[in-house]
Amino acid sequence: MSANNNNNFPHILSASSTLVGLCFVVLTSLKVNNYKEASYIDECTAIAIMLFMVSSILSYLSMRSNKPSSPAYERLADVVFLSGLISLFIATMMITFNIIQ
């Protein structure tokens, strides 16, 4: 990756930090509504929170770093962000289609 491709990572930083907040809203709503059966949803959402936090940190480090290892941070932040999106998607589908009864 060249230095000109670095424009995407501020977007990953802002999107992943926003999605961390969304995940906390999902967890809070599950607890408020007393969904005792929703342990799989809790676990998927907690995994998504961790992945989005790691993605935020890696994206921040890639923007702040002028070292040659910066592209590695960028690629890793991108992969971790996508993994967080997949985890959040799975949790959302479980909620939407009432897989957890």
C-alpha positions as CSV (number, residue, x, y, z in Angstrom):
1,M,0.0,0.0,0.0
2,S,1.2,3.4,-0.7
3,A,0.9,6.5,1.5
4,N,-1.9,7.8,-0.7
5,N,-4.1,4.9,0.2
6,N,-4.1,6.0,3.9
7,N,-7.3,8.0,3.4
8,N,-9.6,5.1,4.3
9,F,-8.3,4.5,7.8
10,P,-9.8,7.6,9.4
11,H,-13.1,6.3,8.1
12,I,-12.5,2.9,9.8
13,L,-11.6,4.7,13.0
14,S,-14.8,6.7,13.1
15,A,-17.0,3.9,11.9
16,S,-15.6,1.3,14.3
17,S,-15.9,3.7,17.3
18,T,-19.5,4.4,16.3
19,L,-20.3,0.7,16.1
20,V,-18.8,0.1,19.5
21,G,-21.5,2.4,20.8
22,L,-24.2,0.6,18.8
23,C,-23.0,-2.7,20.3
24,F,-23.3,-1.3,23.8
25,V,-26.9,-0.2,23.0
26,V,-27.7,-3.7,21.8
27,L,-26.3,-5.2,25.0
28,T,-28.1,-2.7,27.2
29,S,-31.4,-3.3,25.5
30,L,-31.0,-7.1,25.9
31,K,-30.4,-6.6,29.6
32,V,-33.3,-4.1,30.1
33,N,-35.8,-6.3,28.3
34,N,-34.6,-9.4,30.4
35,Y,-33.8,-11.6,27.5
36,K,-32.4,-14.4,29.5
37,E,-32.2,-16.7,26.5
38,A,-30.0,-14.3,24.5
39,S,-26.6,-15.5,25.6
40,Y,-25.5,-16.2,22.1
41,I,-26.5,-12.7,21.1
42,D,-24.6,-11.3,24.1
43,E,-21.5,-13.3,23.1
44,C,-21.6,-12.2,19.4
45,T,-22.1,-8.6,20.5
46,A,-19.3,-8.8,23.0
47,I,-17.0,-10.2,20.3
48,A,-18.0,-7.4,18.0
49,I,-17.2,-4.8,20.7
50,M,-13.7,-6.3,21.1
51,L,-13.1,-6.4,17.4
52,F,-14.2,-2.9,16.8
53,M,-12.0,-1.6,19.7
54,V,-9.0,-3.4,18.2
55,S,-9.8,-2.0,14.8
56,S,-10.0,1.5,16.2
57,I,-6.7,1.1,18.0
58,L,-5.0,-0.3,14.9
59,S,-6.4,2.4,12.7
60,Y,-5.3,5.1,15.1
61,L,-1.8,3.6,15.3
62,S,-1.6,3.4,11.5
63,M,-2.5,7.1,11.2
64,R,0.0,8.2,13.9
65,S,2.9,6.0,12.8
66,N,5.4,7.1,10.2
67,K,7.2,3.7,10.4
68,P,7.4,1.1,7.7
69,S,5.1,-1.1,9.8
70,S,2.2,1.3,9.3
71,P,0.8,-0.6,6.2
72,A,0.6,-3.7,8.4
73,Y,-1.5,-1.9,10.9
74,E,-3.7,-0.7,8.1
75,R,-4.3,-4.1,6.7
76,L,-4.9,-5.7,10.1
77,A,-7.3,-2.9,11.0
78,D,-9.2,-3.5,7.8
79,V,-9.5,-7.3,8.5
80,V,-10.5,-6.9,12.1
81,F,-13.1,-4.3,11.2
82,L,-14.6,-6.7,8.6
83,S,-14.6,-9.4,11.3
84,G,-16.5,-7.1,13.6
85,L,-19.1,-6.3,11.0
86,I,-19.6,-10.0,10.4
87,S,-20.1,-10.7,14.1
88,L,-22.5,-7.8,14.5
89,F,-24.4,-9.0,11.4
90,I,-24.8,-12.5,13.0
91,A,-26.1,-11.0,16.3
92,T,-28.5,-8.8,14.3
93,M,-29.8,-11.8,12.3
94,M,-30.4,-13.7,15.6
95,I,-32.4,-10.8,17.0
96,T,-34.3,-10.2,13.8
97,F,-35.3,-13.8,13.0
98,N,-35.9,-14.8,16.6
99,I,-33.4,-17.7,16.4
100,I,-33.1,-17.6,20.1
101,Q,-36.4,-18.5,21.6
